[in-house]
């Protein structure tokens, strides 16, 4: 779409979400040289600048022109909280007044700070064990709203003793929403995450997590190379059909075949991450561990074990710590690296599966969920 000079009746171009190629196109259409794109990208993403007047290596006439035709508009911060374990959560207001959440999780040694980024307002899927999905779905986030979460966290995720350390070292597309159902905007945002003139993250430090939208996994391998995580949560189709309804469309075998194709296309990515949320008496027994080990035998992968994070009326329970450790040991005995993802930020509702926002639910899923709870209560 041409980026023409706005008239009083047209909107300003938000430069925050433009990839390098899109930014170059913008400047050429403004009668400027392509190299201006690199300058402005560094100001926006590396310096956290959102005012053209502060971009001192641009001429004053160019800064004034940019102020007339463009803007740098990140999401607004509605809430900023810090957990007792150092996890930080932002509730961000995007266009139309919707709220989404993003979470910055520090490692125990402080060397890694992983940002969990949302891709949709709500979620278009309805995984039975995820509170995010129970609020329904409104719309996809724009590329500016996605990368804006990284922009906010980079600008406000300070407090580091060493100023040379990055506030964000890793990004995981594991927040609200299914990233592969917002494909173009997510891929544009990830290109910015990888771009040396923006955030300069390595391919292995940007991870996209999907419930298994198989055709888009194949497309992803053609368009960008990042780490891939699969929300599996079950070792067989019968159970996964209940936990992850998308499995009825793309079953486990179809999904794992797509993962193998992705690894063939992306040589720097050596393994797929398998996410497995453990729920008491649902998928945490030795038979499940054995079936999971057999299922994944031919796929280079590591398994992340995630103890279920309870939310009201979910119908699921968190297994005991001993049961989680037993499940891990069963997988270890079968030769798998299966770290347990420790629950972080649960005191500020920032743990995995707990993210919620303000959603004008087009699906009426939240309404039906609340009605069902009312009936059960009666």
C-alpha positions, 0 to 999 in steps of 0.5 A: 500500500503506498505511503503517501503524504497525509492530508488533514483527513488521513492518518499519520503513518506509525513508523514503529511497526515498519520493517527496514524494507517498509521504512525505506519505501516510506522515505523514498516516497517522501523524496528522501534517501533510503539511508534515512530508514536506518537512521530513524530505525536506530532512533526508534528501537535502539534509543527508544525515541518517540519524538522526531525533534530529538533525532539530532542527526536529521536535518531540521526540515526533515524532522519537521516534515516527519512530524507532519506525515508520521508518528511513533506511537507505542501502546499506552501503559495502563498498569505496570507491576513487579512480582516478588520474584522480579517478573514484570508485567505491563497491561497495555492499551492498544487501538480501540481501547483494548488491553493486552499484556506483556511479561518480562521474566528474568532468569535466576542469574539475571543474565537472561530477560525473556519477554513474553509478547502477545499477538492478538486481543484475546485468543481465537482458539479455546484451549480448555486449560488456558484462562486467556482463551476464556475471554474470547477474541476481538482482533489481531494486533498490528505490527506496531502493537506487537513490536510496541510491547518490545519497545515498552519493555526495552525502554522501561525494563531497566534497573540493571546494575550494568548499563551494557546489559540488554533489558530484553535478551529473548522474546517469546511469542507466547502471550495472548493469542495464536501468532500464526493466525496473525501471520503477516503482522507477527512476521513483520514484528519478528523481522524487527526483533532480528534487525541489527538496526532495531533490537538485534536479537539472534534467531535462537533468541526469538521463539514463536509458539503455536498450537499447531497451525500446520500450513502457516508453519510451512510458510514460516519456514519460507519467510523467516528463521526463528526458534519454534515451540509447539504447545502439545500438552498431550501424547495422543489425539484423543486427549489433545482434541479435548485440551487443544481443539485445533488438533481436530483440524491438524492432528499430532502426526500432521503437526510433527511432520510440519515440524520436521519440514521446518527444521529442514528449512531452517538449518540454524534451528537444531531442535523444536521446543515441545511445551507440555502443561502438566495437569493432575490426573489428566496428562501427568502419569507414567503412561503419558510420559512413555507415550510422549517419549515414543511419539517424539522419538524421531523429532529433534526436540527438548520438552518444557514441562509447565505445571498448570497455573490454576484459574477459577473454575478451570476444572483442572488442578496443578500436580504435586511437585513430586509428581512433576519431578517423577514425570521429568524423571520418566522422560529423562530415563527415555533420553529427553532433556525436560526442564521444568518451567518454574512458575513466575509472576503468579502473584501478579497473574503473569504466569503462563496461561494467566494473561488476560486483557480487556476484550470486546469479545466477538466470539461471545465465548466469554459470555458463554463461559460465564453463563456456564459457571453460573449454571454450575454454581446453581 
